[in-house]
Amino acid sequence: MSATLRIALAQLNIPVGDVEGNTERVITTAARARDELNADLVLFPELTLTGYPPEDLLFHAGVRQQVSVGLNKLREAITGIAAVVGYPEYVDEPASKTRTIYNALTVVRDGRQLLNYRKRELPNYKVFDEKRYFKPGNDVGLIELKGIRIATLICEDVWEPAAARAARQAGAQLLVVINGSPYSLNYQQRRESVLRERIAEVGLPIVYLNLLGGQD
């Protein structure tokens, strides 16, 4: 890994339900990361477009439409830098006449979607109720920027070893993790402990981004 990859961490306060406003926040912040920091890649928090946790807003037809519009705007507006953006991915299943939702992220740059990744590990304890809303993914999210192979993970994916191990086996040289992890007393130490465990297991550096603010 001789190339230099500049990564900006956009630790934003993302209001739940403000899809249009959150889309504009991403566009503005990505431009700042490109112009002021000369970054190659900028990371945004888990479920950037809807905020976290969106809960039953995910079932609202208007939210789904706003997410679709927001994704199109991001593809058009983000240029000269790659952006990792979290969003709910809606997939219609014609055979069963059902709709599946994934907790996903997209990587966009210069009018193109470079990657789509679906969260593999869905938490369902304490304040989390993701299995009510989402179906888990099972693929590795891998992109290459400036000759560096980067694997993407979403929050709970890094708390269990399987996703990081799969990324290493797929040839990743770096893990980036976007999060919507809520605050609780002394929990930061636990996060750091888990990250040290993953780094020791897979031998890869990790870039970890959480949101801020209180939305739950």
C-alpha positions as a Markdown table, in Angstrom:
| # | Residue | x | y | z |
|---|---|---|---|---|
| 1 | Met | 0.0 | 0.0 | 0.0 |
| 2 | Ser | 2.4 | 2.7 | -1.2 |
| 3 | Ala | -0.3 | 5.0 | -2.6 |
| 4 | Thr | -1.7 | 7.8 | -0.4 |
| 5 | Leu | -5.4 | 7.7 | 0.1 |
| 6 | Arg | -6.9 | 10.7 | 1.8 |
| 7 | Ile | -10.1 | 9.9 | 3.7 |
| 8 | Ala | -12.5 | 12.4 | 5.3 |
| 9 | Leu | -14.9 | 11.4 | 8.1 |
| 10 | Ala | -18.1 | 13.4 | 7.9 |
| 11 | Gln | -19.4 | 13.0 | 11.5 |
| 12 | Leu | -22.6 | 14.8 | 11.0 |
| 13 | Asn | -25.8 | 15.3 | 13.0 |
| 14 | Ile | -28.3 | 13.6 | 10.7 |
| 15 | Pro | -32.0 | 14.4 | 11.6 |
| 16 | Val | -34.3 | 11.4 | 11.2 |
| 17 | Gly | -36.8 | 11.9 | 8.4 |
| 18 | Asp | -35.2 | 14.9 | 6.7 |
| 19 | Val | -34.2 | 13.1 | 3.5 |
| 20 | Glu | -34.1 | 16.2 | 1.4 |
| 21 | Gly | -32.1 | 18.1 | 3.9 |
| 22 | Asn | -29.7 | 15.2 | 4.6 |
| 23 | Thr | -29.1 | 14.9 | 0.8 |
| 24 | Glu | -28.0 | 18.5 | 0.7 |
| 25 | Arg | -25.8 | 18.0 | 3.7 |
| 26 | Val | -24.0 | 15.2 | 2.0 |
| 27 | Ile | -23.5 | 17.2 | -1.2 |
| 28 | Thr | -22.2 | 20.2 | 0.6 |
| 29 | Thr | -19.9 | 18.2 | 2.9 |
| 30 | Ala | -18.5 | 16.1 | 0.1 |
| 31 | Ala | -17.6 | 19.3 | -1.8 |
| 32 | Arg | -15.9 | 20.7 | 1.3 |
| 33 | Ala | -14.0 | 17.4 | 1.8 |
| 34 | Arg | -12.8 | 17.6 | -1.9 |
| 35 | Asp | -11.9 | 21.3 | -2.0 |
| 36 | Glu | -10.7 | 22.0 | 1.5 |
| 37 | Leu | -9.1 | 18.6 | 2.5 |
| 38 | Asn | -8.2 | 17.3 | -0.9 |
| 39 | Ala | -9.8 | 14.0 | 0.1 |
| 40 | Asp | -10.2 | 11.1 | -2.2 |
| 41 | Leu | -13.0 | 9.4 | -0.2 |
| 42 | Val | -15.5 | 10.8 | 2.3 |
| 43 | Leu | -17.5 | 8.6 | 4.7 |
| 44 | Phe | -21.0 | 9.5 | 6.0 |
| 45 | Pro | -22.9 | 7.7 | 8.8 |
| 46 | Glu | -25.2 | 4.7 | 8.6 |
| 47 | Leu | -28.5 | 5.4 | 6.9 |
| 48 | Thr | -27.4 | 8.9 | 6.0 |
| 49 | Leu | -30.4 | 9.8 | 4.0 |
| 50 | Thr | -33.1 | 8.9 | 6.5 |
| 51 | Gly | -31.2 | 9.3 | 9.7 |
| 52 | Tyr | -30.9 | 6.6 | 12.3 |
| 53 | Pro | -33.1 | 5.0 | 13.6 |
| 54 | Pro | -35.9 | 5.7 | 11.0 |
| 55 | Glu | -38.1 | 2.9 | 12.4 |
| 56 | Asp | -41.6 | 2.8 | 10.8 |
| 57 | Leu | -40.8 | 5.8 | 8.6 |
| 58 | Leu | -39.2 | 3.1 | 6.4 |
| 59 | Phe | -42.7 | 1.9 | 5.5 |
| 60 | His | -43.9 | 5.3 | 4.3 |
| 61 | Ala | -44.2 | 5.6 | 0.6 |
| 62 | Gly | -43.1 | 9.2 | 0.7 |
| 63 | Val | -39.9 | 8.3 | 2.4 |
| 64 | Arg | -39.1 | 5.7 | -0.3 |
| 65 | Gln | -39.7 | 8.2 | -3.0 |
| 66 | Gln | -37.5 | 10.8 | -1.3 |
| 67 | Val | -34.7 | 8.3 | -0.9 |
| 68 | Ser | -34.9 | 7.5 | -4.7 |
| 69 | Val | -34.8 | 11.2 | -5.6 |
| 70 | Gly | -31.9 | 11.8 | -3.1 |
| 71 | Leu | -29.8 | 9.0 | -4.5 |
| 72 | Asn | -30.2 | 10.4 | -8.1 |
| 73 | Lys | -29.1 | 13.9 | -6.8 |
| 74 | Leu | -26.1 | 12.4 | -5.1 |
| 75 | Arg | -24.9 | 10.6 | -8.3 |
| 76 | Glu | -25.2 | 13.8 | -10.3 |
| 77 | Ala | -23.8 | 16.3 | -7.7 |
| 78 | Ile | -20.8 | 14.4 | -6.2 |
| 79 | Thr | -17.8 | 14.9 | -8.4 |
| 80 | Gly | -14.1 | 14.6 | -8.0 |
| 81 | Ile | -14.4 | 12.5 | -4.8 |
| 82 | Ala | -15.9 | 9.2 | -3.8 |
| 83 | Ala | -18.6 | 9.3 | -1.1 |
| 84 | Val | -19.8 | 6.4 | 1.0 |
| 85 | Val | -23.5 | 7.1 | 1.9 |
| 86 | Gly | -25.9 | 5.0 | 3.9 |
| 87 | Tyr | -29.5 | 4.5 | 2.8 |
| 88 | Pro | -32.4 | 2.1 | 2.9 |
| 89 | Glu | -32.5 | 0.0 | -0.3 |
| 90 | Tyr | -36.0 | -1.0 | -1.4 |
| 91 | Val | -36.2 | -4.1 | -3.7 |
| 92 | Asp | -39.5 | -5.2 | -5.2 |
| 93 | Glu | -40.0 | -9.0 | -5.4 |
| 94 | Pro | -42.5 | -9.5 | -8.3 |
| 95 | Ala | -42.9 | -13.2 | -7.8 |
| 96 | Ser | -44.1 | -12.9 | -4.2 |
| 97 | Lys | -45.5 | -9.3 | -4.6 |
| 98 | Thr | -43.5 | -8.2 | -1.6 |
| 99 | Arg | -40.9 | -5.5 | -1.0 |
| 100 | Thr | -37.6 | -6.1 | 0.8 |
| 101 | Ile | -35.6 | -3.4 | 2.6 |
| 102 | Tyr | -31.9 | -3.5 | 3.1 |
| 103 | Asn | -29.8 | -1.4 | 5.4 |
| 104 | Ala | -27.3 | -0.5 | 2.7 |
| 105 | Leu | -24.6 | 1.9 | 1.6 |
| 106 | Thr | -23.7 | 3.2 | -1.8 |
| 107 | Val | -20.4 | 4.6 | -3.1 |
| 108 | Val | -20.9 | 7.3 | -5.7 |
| 109 | Arg | -18.6 | 9.5 | -7.8 |
| 110 | Asp | -18.8 | 11.4 | -11.0 |
| 111 | Gly | -22.3 | 10.2 | -12.0 |
| 112 | Arg | -21.6 | 6.6 | -11.2 |
| 113 | Gln | -22.4 | 4.1 | -8.5 |
| 114 | Leu | -19.1 | 2.4 | -7.7 |
| 115 | Leu | -20.6 | 0.0 | -5.1 |
| 116 | Asn | -23.7 | -1.1 | -3.4 |
| 117 | Tyr | -23.3 | -3.0 | -0.1 |
| 118 | Arg | -26.0 | -4.5 | 2.2 |
| 119 | Lys | -25.5 | -4.8 | 6.0 |
| 120 | Arg | -24.9 | -8.4 | 6.9 |
| 121 | Glu | -25.4 | -8.4 | 10.7 |
| 122 | Leu | -28.7 | -7.0 | 12.0 |
| 123 | Pro | -28.8 | -6.1 | 15.7 |
| 124 | Asn | -32.0 | -6.9 | 17.5 |
| 125 | Tyr | -31.3 | -6.2 | 21.2 |
| 126 | Lys | -31.7 | -3.2 | 23.6 |
| 127 | Val | -32.7 | -0.2 | 21.4 |
| 128 | Phe | -32.2 | -2.0 | 18.1 |
| 129 | Asp | -35.0 | -3.6 | 16.2 |
| 130 | Glu | -33.5 | -4.0 | 12.7 |
| 131 | Lys | -34.8 | -7.4 | 11.9 |
| 132 | Arg | -38.3 | -5.9 | 11.9 |
| 133 | Tyr | -37.4 | -3.7 | 9.0 |
| 134 | Phe | -34.4 | -5.2 | 7.1 |
| 135 | Lys | -33.2 | -8.3 | 5.4 |
| 136 | Pro | -29.5 | -9.1 | 5.8 |
| 137 | Gly | -27.1 | -9.0 | 2.9 |
| 138 | Asn | -24.4 | -11.7 | 2.3 |
| 139 | Asp | -21.9 | -10.1 | -0.1 |
| 140 | Val | -18.6 | -8.4 | 0.4 |
| 141 | Gly | -18.5 | -4.7 | -0.5 |
| 142 | Leu | -15.1 | -4.2 | -2.2 |
| 143 | Ile | -13.9 | -1.2 | -4.3 |
| 144 | Glu | -10.4 | -0.1 | -5.4 |
| 145 | Leu | -9.3 | 3.5 | -5.1 |
| 146 | Lys | -5.8 | 4.7 | -6.0 |
| 147 | Gly | -4.7 | 1.0 | -6.1 |
| 148 | Ile | -6.0 | 0.3 | -2.6 |
| 149 | Arg | -8.7 | -2.4 | -2.1 |
| 150 | Ile | -11.3 | -1.1 | 0.4 |
| 151 | Ala | -14.0 | -3.2 | 2.0 |
| 152 | Thr | -17.1 | -1.5 | 3.4 |
| 153 | Leu | -19.0 | -2.6 | 6.6 |
| 154 | Ile | -22.0 | -1.2 | 8.4 |
| 155 | Cys | -22.0 | -0.9 | 12.2 |
| 156 | Glu | -22.9 | -4.3 | 13.6 |
| 157 | Asp | -20.9 | -6.0 | 10.8 |
| 158 | Val | -17.7 | -5.1 | 12.7 |
| 159 | Trp | -19.0 | -6.4 | 16.0 |
| 160 | Glu | -19.1 | -10.0 | 14.6 |
| 161 | Pro | -16.0 | -11.5 | 13.0 |
| 162 | Ala | -17.6 | -13.0 | 9.8 |
| 163 | Ala | -17.9 | -9.9 | 7.6 |
| 164 | Ala | -14.3 | -8.7 | 8.3 |
| 165 | Arg | -12.9 | -12.2 | 7.7 |
| 166 | Ala | -14.9 | -12.4 | 4.4 |
| 167 | Ala | -13.5 | -9.0 | 3.4 |
| 168 | Arg | -9.9 | -10.1 | 4.1 |
| 169 | Gln | -10.4 | -13.3 | 2.1 |
| 170 | Ala | -11.7 | -11.2 | -0.8 |
| 171 | Gly | -8.5 | -9.3 | -0.9 |
| 172 | Ala | -9.3 | -6.2 | 1.1 |
| 173 | Gln | -6.4 | -4.0 | 2.3 |
| 174 | Leu | -8.5 | -1.6 | 4.4 |
| 175 | Leu | -11.9 | -1.8 | 6.2 |
| 176 | Val | -14.1 | 1.3 | 6.4 |
| 177 | Val | -17.1 | 1.1 | 8.8 |
| 178 | Ile | -20.0 | 3.6 | 8.9 |
| 179 | Asn | -22.1 | 3.6 | 12.0 |
| 180 | Gly | -25.3 | 4.8 | 13.7 |
| 181 | Ser | -24.4 | 3.6 | 17.2 |
| 182 | Pro | -26.2 | 5.3 | 20.1 |
| 183 | Tyr | -24.4 | 6.8 | 23.2 |
| 184 | Ser | -24.4 | 5.0 | 26.5 |
| 185 | Leu | -22.1 | 5.3 | 29.4 |
| 186 | Asn | -18.6 | 3.7 | 28.9 |
| 187 | Tyr | -19.7 | 2.3 | 25.6 |
| 188 | Gln | -16.9 | 4.0 | 23.7 |
| 189 | Gln | -14.3 | 1.8 | 25.5 |
| 190 | Arg | -16.3 | -1.3 | 24.4 |
| 191 | Arg | -16.3 | -0.1 | 20.7 |
| 192 | Glu | -12.5 | 0.4 | 20.8 |
| 193 | Ser | -12.1 | -3.0 | 22.3 |
| 194 | Val | -14.1 | -4.6 | 19.5 |
| 195 | Leu | -12.2 | -2.8 | 16.9 |
| 196 | Arg | -8.9 | -3.9 | 18.4 |
| 197 | Glu | -10.2 | -7.5 | 18.3 |
| 198 | Arg | -11.1 | -7.2 | 14.6 |
| 199 | Ile | -7.7 | -5.6 | 13.7 |
| 200 | Ala | -5.9 | -8.4 | 15.5 |
| 201 | Glu | -8.0 | -11.1 | 13.8 |
| 202 | Val | -7.7 | -9.9 | 10.2 |
| 203 | Gly | -4.6 | -7.8 | 10.2 |
| 204 | Leu | -6.2 | -4.9 | 8.4 |
| 205 | Pro | -6.5 | -1.2 | 9.4 |
| 206 | Ile | -10.0 | 0.0 | 10.1 |
| 207 | Val | -11.5 | 3.5 | 9.5 |
| 208 | Tyr | -14.5 | 3.9 | 11.8 |
| 209 | Leu | -17.1 | 6.7 | 11.6 |
| 210 | Asn | -20.1 | 7.2 | 13.9 |
| 211 | Leu | -22.9 | 9.9 | 13.7 |
| 212 | Leu | -23.5 | 12.4 | 16.4 |
| 213 | Gly | -26.6 | 14.0 | 17.9 |
| 214 | Gly | -29.6 | 12.3 | 19.5 |
| 215 | Gln | -32.3 | 11.0 | 17.2 |
| 216 | Asp | -33.8 | 8.1 | 19.1 |
